[in-house]
Amino acid sequence: MTLINWLQDNRLLAASMKCDQCGADCSLNVRSRSIDGYSWRCKSKSRHEMSIRRYSFFSQSHLYIPDIINFICNYADGYSLWKCAANSAVAYGSTAVDWGSFCRDLFMEYFVQTISPVKLSGVVEIDESLFGRRTKYHRGLSRGHKVWIFGLVERETNRLKLFPVDTRSADVLLGLIQEHVSPGSTIYSDGAR
């Protein structure tokens, strides 16, 4: 029950539920036949029953919730999919690949909602780098796709933002700086202020 309470407190499971059929309030009851050991039960005479996973991230899964949480924690710690599956009793193969994909989607959504809109402030360092195949001493063929990446780093917190750019023109780079750095910040480029 401790895990279910934690999931409810963090809004990963519903803390209250209304019955879809009769509209009455539901209560959380012990249910031994349920994989989670609990279910929502309607307080009306009809006693309709619903899964505690209803309207949650876990609703489409048939895995044990502690195994899912364990998989996500291992994934966040940087373990391989094989190790995540082995540590959490999840089948390695399509199940682990699917949950790895769900985790990537969650992390991307978190980034878009919480990190992306934040403007860097204080002392910010900027630089650009070319990624792709380079030739050494101008020998050999320079094949493959090359991409310029423009980066901004906030010195105090080490927050980093990276952007692929087609050109390194002043208009493009100044636009990115104005969009992602707070006014009044000090900007260093290649050791120059």
Secondary structure, 3 states (H helix, E strand, C coil): CHHHHHHHHCCCCCCCCECCCCCCEEEEEECCCCCCCEEEEECCCCCCEEECCCCCCCCCCCCCHHHHHHHHHHHHCCCCHHHHHHHHCCCCCHHHHHHHHHHHHHHHHHHHHHHCCCCECCEEEEEEEEECCCCHHHCCCCCCCCEEEEEEEECCCCCEEEEEECCCCHHHHHHHHHHHECCCCEEEECCEC
